[in-house]
Amino acid sequence: MDKPVCLIDTGSEGKLCVQESALQILQQIQEPVVVVAVVGLYRTGKSYLMNRLAGKQTGFALGSTIESKTKGIWMWCVSHPTKAGTTLVLLDTEGLGDVDKGDSKHDTNIFCLAVLLSSTLVYNSRGTIDNRAVEELQYVTELTECIKVKSSDEDEDADDSSEFVKFFPSFIWAVRDFTLERKIDGKDATENEYLEFALKLKHGTSKKVMEFNLPRECIQKFFPSRTCFTFPFPTAPENVSRLESLDHADLSSEFLEITDRFCNFVFHKSHVKKLKDGITVTGRVLSHLVKMYVDTISSGAVPCLENAVIAMSMIENEAAVKEGLQVYKSGMEKLKDSFPLELKDVSSEHQRLSSMATQTFMKRSFRDTDGKYLKSLEENINKLFDGYLCQNEQASKRRCEDLLSSLSETMTEKLKQGFYAKPGGYDLFCKDLEDIVKNYNNQAKKEVKVKDSIS
């Protein structure tokens, strides 16, 4: 892709909807994907970081006014710079807290989708990681209400929040325009130490302490793999509005160094997206996830990770059966042009094409643990084989009948002329008939229906 496209749009009524053209792009990607999503308050410079991850100066729209520039979720698929045979999928999300929307539920949905779809989640904020910054990440406290790991009919009251960590992305907190000294108790601190200090819990059980601790507990529990980058101001204030057009010489060297370090960390530490049981997500699988999650959220229901895998299994395995059958059928249709053939030749080709169909199925099959769909493929192939055997027999029968008719032409003519209705005619008749049978058997001996046609 040479530029980003809208993946999930916000409709006129504020409802999320998937862009089919973007799904089609994902469906063409057969290789594993590393999915990096960025979330954060609007106008905090999220899009700039994503452009840099794409290796470009421009691409995702940068907002330089008080208006939120990105709406919905935009996607940019590029070849992964360090992982061969892998696609890097960048998701730039609509800025949270946009006053024009006036709908906190919409922000929660955007945040949840970013969590569900990504293998690395970048939270972009500005200034410092103080109590206000942590509170602005309130969406983490709502994750257990907005996402389920197991289907509700198993145990409706079960708290499966401890399971989230198995499926949730790694977490990067990117602090922009950071001007403080990173010191804890008077000692220099690393970026990660600074983050952990900001997430430190208070002792006590008062309401105020519990409110302070809740978002921190959620971040610690849901994102055990977390990293922090603190970016200084990129340039002089008057140049910030045209950040994407500035030369490197106009940008702070420290800002560029940290940006490069951030990109290298993402490239080398972000893992391929996985589902339950370690199932690798390809672009095609990601397209199904996007559609299922958005449809579920738009319907007012809660996305369930287990149900998504089950639905994915059905979609992919049904498609795998269809692809396998197409391989078998196209091969047999070519063979049919040569009918009639000896039974051993038809059976041999059937075995070869069955093996090819199974291999095609296995390449796409998805969690067919009980072999249900493989069995379906085999049953459908056997039904098709029976049909091709019938067609081969019919073709053989027609050829035998044509051959017998051709060999009998002279004898038929003699019958019409009364050649055999004279003394010694019966012996001549028997002799000619014996010759016809002998010639027929010699010429039609390999035909499947040789006996049916002469009996």
C-alpha positions as CSV (number, residue, x, y, z in Angstrom):
1,M,0.0,0.0,0.0
2,D,1.4,3.4,-0.9
3,K,-0.9,5.2,1.5
4,P,-3.4,4.5,4.4
5,V,-7.0,3.7,3.8
6,C,-10.0,3.9,6.2
7,L,-10.6,0.5,7.8
8,I,-13.4,1.4,10.2
9,D,-15.5,4.5,9.6
10,T,-17.9,6.4,11.9
11,G,-21.3,6.7,10.3
12,S,-23.5,9.8,10.5
13,E,-25.3,8.3,13.5
14,G,-22.0,7.6,15.2
15,K,-22.1,3.9,14.5
16,L,-19.0,2.1,13.5
17,C,-18.9,0.4,10.1
18,V,-16.3,-1.5,8.2
19,Q,-15.0,-0.4,4.8
20,E,-15.2,-3.4,2.4
21,S,-12.4,-2.1,0.2
22,A,-10.0,-2.2,3.2
23,L,-11.1,-5.7,4.1
24,Q,-10.3,-6.8,0.5
25,I,-6.8,-5.5,0.9
26,L,-6.4,-7.6,4.1
27,Q,-7.9,-10.7,2.5
28,Q,-5.1,-10.7,-0.1
29,I,-2.4,-10.9,2.6
30,Q,-1.7,-14.6,3.2
31,E,1.3,-14.1,5.5
32,P,1.4,-13.4,9.2
33,V,0.8,-9.9,10.5
34,V,2.3,-7.7,13.2
35,V,-0.5,-5.2,14.1
36,V,0.5,-2.0,15.8
37,A,-2.3,0.3,16.9
38,V,-1.9,3.8,18.4
39,V,-4.5,5.4,20.7
40,G,-4.6,8.5,22.7
41,L,-6.2,11.9,23.1
42,Y,-6.8,13.9,19.9
43,R,-4.0,16.2,18.8
44,T,-1.2,14.5,20.6
45,G,0.8,13.6,17.6
46,K,-0.3,10.0,17.2
47,S,-0.2,10.0,13.4
48,Y,3.4,11.2,13.2
49,L,4.7,8.1,14.9
50,M,2.7,5.8,12.7
51,N,4.1,7.5,9.6
52,R,7.6,7.0,10.9
53,L,6.8,3.3,11.5
54,A,5.7,3.1,7.9
55,G,9.1,4.6,6.9
56,K,7.4,7.7,5.5
57,Q,7.3,11.4,6.2
58,T,3.6,11.7,5.3
59,G,0.7,9.3,5.1
60,F,-1.6,9.3,8.1
61,A,-3.2,12.8,8.4
62,L,-1.6,15.1,11.0
63,G,-3.9,17.4,12.8
64,S,-2.5,20.9,13.4
65,T,-5.7,22.5,14.6
66,I,-8.1,21.9,17.5
67,E,-10.1,19.6,15.3
68,S,-9.5,15.9,15.5
69,K,-8.1,14.9,12.1
70,T,-8.4,11.0,12.1
71,K,-12.0,9.6,12.2
72,G,-12.6,5.9,12.9
73,I,-9.6,3.7,12.4
74,W,-7.2,4.0,9.4
75,M,-4.9,1.2,8.2
76,W,-1.6,1.1,6.4
77,C,-0.1,-2.3,5.4
78,V,3.6,-2.3,4.6
79,S,6.3,-5.0,4.4
80,H,7.8,-5.6,7.8
81,P,11.3,-4.0,7.8
82,T,13.0,-6.7,10.0
83,K,10.7,-9.8,9.8
84,A,10.8,-11.5,6.3
85,G,7.5,-13.0,5.1
86,T,5.6,-10.7,7.5
87,T,3.3,-7.7,7.0
88,L,3.3,-4.8,9.3
89,V,-0.3,-3.5,9.8
90,L,-0.4,0.0,11.3
91,L,-3.7,1.2,12.8
92,D,-4.2,4.9,13.5
93,T,-7.2,5.5,15.6
94,E,-9.6,8.4,16.1
95,G,-8.4,10.8,18.9
96,L,-10.1,10.1,22.2
97,G,-11.8,12.9,24.1
98,D,-12.8,14.9,21.0
99,V,-15.4,17.4,22.3
100,D,-17.3,17.4,19.0
101,K,-18.3,13.7,19.6
102,G,-19.7,14.1,23.1
103,D,-19.9,10.3,23.3
104,S,-17.6,8.5,25.7
105,K,-19.0,5.1,24.7
106,H,-17.7,5.7,21.2
107,D,-14.2,6.3,22.6
108,T,-14.4,3.1,24.6
109,N,-15.4,1.2,21.5
110,I,-12.4,2.6,19.5
111,F,-10.1,1.8,22.4
112,C,-11.5,-1.8,22.7
113,L,-11.1,-2.4,19.0
114,A,-7.5,-1.2,19.1
115,V,-6.8,-3.7,22.0
116,L,-8.6,-6.6,20.2
117,L,-6.9,-6.1,16.9
118,S,-3.4,-5.2,17.8
119,S,-0.3,-7.2,18.9
120,T,1.3,-4.0,20.2
121,L,-0.8,-1.1,21.6
122,V,0.8,2.4,21.7
123,Y,-0.8,4.9,24.0
124,N,0.2,8.4,23.1
125,S,-0.1,11.2,25.6
126,R,1.4,14.6,26.2
127,G,3.4,16.2,29.0
128,T,3.9,13.8,31.9
129,I,2.5,10.6,33.3
130,D,0.7,12.2,36.3
131,N,-2.6,11.2,37.9
132,R,-4.5,13.1,35.2
133,A,-2.7,11.2,32.4
134,V,-3.5,7.9,34.1
135,E,-7.1,8.9,34.6
136,E,-7.4,9.8,31.0
137,L,-6.6,6.2,30.3
138,Q,-9.9,5.3,32.0
139,Y,-10.8,3.0,29.2
140,V,-8.7,0.2,30.7
141,T,-11.0,0.0,33.7
142,E,-13.9,-0.8,31.3
143,L,-12.2,-3.6,29.4
144,T,-13.7,-6.4,31.5
145,E,-17.2,-5.0,30.7
146,C,-16.5,-4.5,27.0
147,I,-14.5,-7.7,26.1
148,K,-15.1,-11.3,27.1
149,V,-12.6,-14.2,26.8
150,K,-15.1,-17.0,27.2
151,S,-18.6,-17.4,25.8
152,S,-21.2,-16.3,28.4
153,D,-23.2,-19.5,28.3
154,E,-20.3,-21.3,29.9
155,D,-20.2,-19.3,33.1
156,E,-21.9,-16.0,33.1
157,D,-20.6,-14.9,36.4
158,A,-17.0,-16.0,35.9
159,D,-14.3,-13.3,36.1
160,D,-12.0,-14.1,33.2
161,S,-10.0,-10.9,33.4
162,S,-7.0,-12.9,34.4
163,E,-7.2,-14.6,31.0
164,F,-7.0,-11.3,29.1
165,V,-3.2,-11.1,29.5
166,K,-2.9,-14.2,27.2
167,F,-4.5,-12.4,24.3
168,F,-3.9,-8.7,24.9
169,P,-1.2,-6.8,23.1
170,S,2.1,-5.5,24.6
171,F,1.8,-1.9,25.7
172,I,3.9,1.1,24.9
173,W,3.3,4.5,26.6
174,A,4.7,7.2,24.4
175,V,4.9,10.5,26.3
176,R,5.2,13.5,23.9
177,D,6.6,17.0,24.7
178,F,8.2,15.7,27.9
179,T,10.2,18.4,29.6
180,L,10.8,17.1,33.1
181,E,13.9,15.5,34.5
182,R,13.4,11.8,35.0
183,K,14.3,11.5,38.7
184,I,12.9,9.4,41.4
185,D,13.9,10.2,45.0
186,G,16.6,12.4,43.5
187,K,18.1,9.7,41.4
188,D,18.1,9.4,37.6
189,A,15.5,7.0,36.3
190,T,15.0,5.2,33.1
191,E,11.9,5.6,31.0
192,N,10.5,2.3,32.2
193,E,11.3,3.1,35.8
194,Y,9.5,6.4,35.4
195,L,6.4,4.5,34.0
196,E,6.4,2.0,36.8
197,F,6.7,4.7,39.4
198,A,3.7,6.5,37.9
199,L,1.8,3.2,38.1
200,K,2.7,2.6,41.7
201,L,-0.3,1.8,43.9
202,K,-1.2,3.6,47.2
203,H,-1.8,1.8,50.4
204,G,-5.2,2.0,52.0
205,T,-8.9,1.1,51.3
206,S,-10.5,4.5,51.3
207,K,-12.7,5.4,48.2
208,K,-10.1,8.0,47.1
209,V,-7.3,5.5,47.3
210,M,-9.3,2.8,45.4
211,E,-10.2,5.3,42.7
212,F,-6.5,6.2,42.4
213,N,-5.4,2.6,42.2
214,L,-8.1,1.2,39.9
215,P,-6.7,2.4,36.5
216,R,-3.1,1.5,37.6
217,E,-4.2,-2.0,38.7
218,C,-5.9,-2.5,35.4
219,I,-2.8,-1.4,33.4
220,Q,-0.6,-3.6,35.4
221,K,-2.9,-6.6,35.2
222,F,-3.9,-6.4,31.5
223,F,-0.5,-5.2,30.1
224,P,2.3,-6.9,32.0
225,S,4.6,-6.3,29.0
226,R,4.9,-2.5,29.0
227,T,7.5,0.0,27.9
228,C,7.8,3.7,28.0
229,F,9.3,6.3,25.7
230,T,9.6,10.0,26.6
231,F,9.9,12.3,23.6
232,P,11.1,16.0,24.0
233,F,9.5,18.8,21.9
234,P,10.3,18.0,18.3
235,T,10.9,21.5,17.1
236,A,10.2,25.2,17.9
237,P,6.5,25.8,18.7
238,E,5.8,27.8,15.5
239,N,7.0,24.8,13.4
240,V,4.8,22.1,15.1
241,S,1.9,22.7,12.7
242,R,4.0,21.6,9.7
243,L,5.9,18.7,11.4
244,E,5.5,16.4,8.4
245,S,7.1,18.8,6.0
246,L,10.1,19.7,8.1
247,D,13.6,18.5,7.2
248,H,15.5,16.5,9.8
249,A,17.8,19.5,10.3
250,D,14.8,21.4,11.6
251,L,13.9,18.7,14.2
252,S,15.5,18.2,17.6
253,S,18.3,15.6,17.4
254,E,17.2,14.1,20.7
255,F,13.6,13.8,19.4
256,L,14.9,12.1,16.2
257,E,17.1,9.7,18.3
258,I,14.2,8.7,20.5
259,T,11.9,8.3,17.5
260,D,14.4,6.0,15.9
261,R,14.7,4.0,19.1
262,F,11.0,3.8,19.4
263,C,10.7,2.5,15.8
264,N,13.5,-0.1,16.3
265,F,11.8,-1.3,19.5
266,V,8.5,-1.8,17.7
267,F,10.2,-3.5,14.7
268,H,12.2,-6.0,16.8
269,K,10.0,-6.5,19.9
270,S,6.4,-6.5,18.5
271,H,5.2,-10.0,17.9
272,V,3.0,-11.5,15.2
273,K,-0.6,-11.3,16.2
274,K,-1.9,-14.5,17.8
275,L,-5.3,-15.9,18.8
276,K,-6.2,-18.5,21.4
277,D,-4.1,-21.7,21.4
278,G,-1.3,-19.7,19.7
279,I,-3.1,-19.5,16.3
280,T,-1.1,-17.2,14.0
281,V,-3.2,-14.3,12.5
282,T,-2.7,-13.6,8.8
283,G,-4.1,-10.6,6.9
284,R,-7.1,-12.7,5.8
285,V,-7.8,-13.8,9.4
286,L,-7.5,-10.2,10.6
287,S,-10.1,-9.2,8.0
288,H,-12.5,-11.6,9.6
289,L,-11.7,-10.4,13.1
290,V,-12.3,-6.8,12.1
291,K,-15.7,-7.6,10.6
292,M,-16.8,-9.8,13.5
293,Y,-15.7,-7.4,16.3
294,V,-17.2,-4.3,14.6
295,D,-20.5,-6.1,13.8
296,T,-20.7,-7.3,17.4
297,I,-20.0,-3.9,18.9
298,S,-22.4,-2.1,16.5
299,S,-25.2,-4.6,17.5
300,G,-24.7,-3.6,21.2
301,A,-23.3,-7.0,22.2
302,V,-19.9,-7.7,23.9
303,P,-17.1,-9.1,21.7
304,C,-16.0,-12.6,22.9
305,L,-12.5,-13.8,22.0
306,E,-13.5,-17.5,22.2
307,N,-16.6,-16.9,20.0
308,A,-14.4,-15.1,17.5
309,V,-12.1,-18.1,17.2
310,I,-15.0,-20.4,16.8
311,A,-16.6,-18.2,14.1
312,M,-13.2,-17.8,12.4
313,S,-12.8,-21.6,12.4
314,M,-16.1,-22.1,10.7
315,I,-15.5,-19.3,8.0
316,E,-11.9,-20.5,7.2
317,N,-12.7,-24.2,7.3
318,E,-15.7,-23.9,5.0
319,A,-13.6,-21.8,2.6
320,A,-10.8,-24.5,2.9
321,V,-13.3,-27.2,2.0
322,K,-14.5,-25.2,-1.0
323,E,-10.9,-24.5,-2.2
324,G,-10.0,-28.2,-1.8
325,L,-13.1,-29.3,-3.8
326,Q,-12.3,-26.8,-6.5
327,V,-8.8,-28.2,-6.9
328,Y,-10.2,-31.7,-7.2
329,K,-13.1,-30.7,-9.5
330,S,-11.0,-28.7,-11.9
331,G,-8.6,-31.6,-12.3
332,M,-11.3,-34.1,-12.9
333,E,-13.1,-31.8,-15.4
334,K,-9.9,-31.8,-17.5
335,L,-9.7,-35.6,-17.2
336,K,-13.4,-35.9,-18.3
337,D,-12.4,-34.5,-21.7
338,S,-10.5,-37.8,-22.2
339,F,-13.4,-40.1,-21.2
340,P,-13.9,-42.9,-21.6
341,L,-10.8,-44.2,-19.8
342,E,-9.9,-47.5,-18.1
343,L,-11.1,-47.7,-14.5
344,K,-7.5,-47.9,-13.2
345,D,-6.6,-44.6,-15.0
346,V,-9.6,-42.8,-13.5
347,S,-8.9,-44.1,-10.0
348,S,-5.2,-43.2,-10.2
349,E,-6.1,-39.6,-11.1
350,H,-8.8,-39.5,-8.4
351,Q,-6.1,-40.5,-5.8
352,R,-3.7,-37.9,-7.1
353,L,-6.2,-35.1,-7.1
354,S,-7.6,-36.1,-3.7
355,S,-4.2,-35.7,-2.2
356,M,-3.8,-32.3,-3.8
357,A,-7.2,-31.2,-2.5
358,T,-6.3,-32.3,1.0
359,Q,-3.0,-30.4,0.8
360,T,-4.9,-27.3,-0.3
361,F,-7.4,-27.7,2.6
362,M,-4.6,-28.1,5.1
363,K,-2.9,-24.9,4.1
364,R,-6.1,-22.9,4.9
365,S,-7.8,-25.0,7.5
366,F,-8.1,-23.3,10.9
367,R,-8.4,-25.2,14.1
368,D,-10.2,-28.3,12.6
369,T,-9.3,-30.2,15.8
370,D,-11.9,-32.9,15.5
371,G,-11.4,-33.3,11.7
372,K,-15.0,-32.4,11.0
373,Y,-14.2,-30.3,7.9
374,L,-11.6,-32.7,6.6
375,K,-14.1,-35.4,6.7
376,S,-16.6,-33.2,4.9
377,L,-14.0,-32.6,2.2
378,E,-13.4,-36.4,1.8
379,E,-17.1,-37.1,1.7
380,N,-17.7,-34.5,-1.0
381,I,-14.8,-35.7,-3.0
382,N,-16.2,-39.3,-2.9
383,K,-19.6,-38.1,-4.1
384,L,-18.0,-36.2,-7.0
385,F,-15.9,-39.3,-7.8
386,D,-19.0,-41.5,-8.0
387,G,-20.4,-38.9,-10.4
388,Y,-17.3,-39.0,-12.6
389,L,-17.3,-42.8,-12.6
390,C,-20.9,-42.8,-13.9
391,Q,-20.0,-40.3,-16.6
392,N,-17.0,-42.4,-17.6
393,E,-19.2,-45.5,-17.8
394,Q,-21.8,-43.6,-19.9
395,A,-19.0,-42.4,-22.2
396,S,-17.7,-46.0,-22.4
397,K,-21.1,-47.4,-23.1
398,R,-21.6,-44.9,-25.9
399,R,-18.2,-45.7,-27.5
400,C,-19.0,-49.5,-27.3
401,E,-22.4,-49.0,-28.8
402,D,-20.8,-46.9,-31.6
403,L,-18.1,-49.5,-32.2
404,L,-20.7,-52.4,-32.3
405,S,-22.9,-50.4,-34.6
406,S,-19.9,-49.8,-37.0
407,L,-18.8,-53.4,-36.9
408,S,-22.4,-54.6,-37.6
409,E,-23.1,-52.4,-40.6
410,T,-22.1,-55.0,-43.2
411,M,-24.1,-57.8,-41.5
412,T,-27.1,-55.5,-41.0
413,E,-27.0,-54.8,-44.8
414,K,-26.8,-58.5,-45.6
415,L,-29.8,-59.1,-43.3
416,K,-31.8,-56.5,-45.2
417,Q,-30.9,-58.1,-48.6
418,G,-31.8,-61.6,-47.4
419,F,-28.3,-62.8,-47.8
420,Y,-28.7,-65.3,-44.9
421,A,-32.2,-66.5,-46.1
422,K,-30.8,-69.3,-48.3
423,P,-29.3,-72.7,-48.0
424,G,-26.2,-72.5,-45.8
425,G,-27.2,-69.0,-44.8
426,Y,-27.3,-69.8,-41.1
427,D,-23.7,-71.0,-41.1
428,L,-22.7,-67.8,-42.8
429,F,-24.7,-65.8,-40.2
430,C,-23.0,-67.6,-37.3
431,K,-19.6,-67.1,-39.0
432,D,-20.2,-63.3,-39.5
433,L,-21.6,-62.9,-36.0
434,E,-18.6,-64.7,-34.5
435,D,-16.2,-62.3,-36.5
436,I,-18.1,-59.3,-35.2
437,V,-17.9,-60.4,-31.6
438,K,-14.2,-61.3,-32.0
439,N,-13.4,-57.9,-33.5
440,Y,-15.5,-56.1,-30.9
441,N,-13.8,-57.8,-28.0
442,N,-10.3,-57.1,-29.5
443,Q,-11.1,-53.4,-30.0
444,A,-13.2,-52.8,-26.9
445,K,-11.4,-55.0,-24.4
446,K,-10.3,-52.0,-22.3
447,E,-13.7,-50.4,-22.2
448,V,-15.6,-50.3,-18.8
449,K,-18.9,-51.2,-20.4
450,V,-17.7,-53.7,-23.0
451,K,-19.9,-56.6,-21.8
452,D,-23.0,-54.4,-21.3
453,S,-23.1,-53.3,-24.9
454,I,-22.8,-56.7,-26.5
455,S,-25.0,-58.7,-24.1
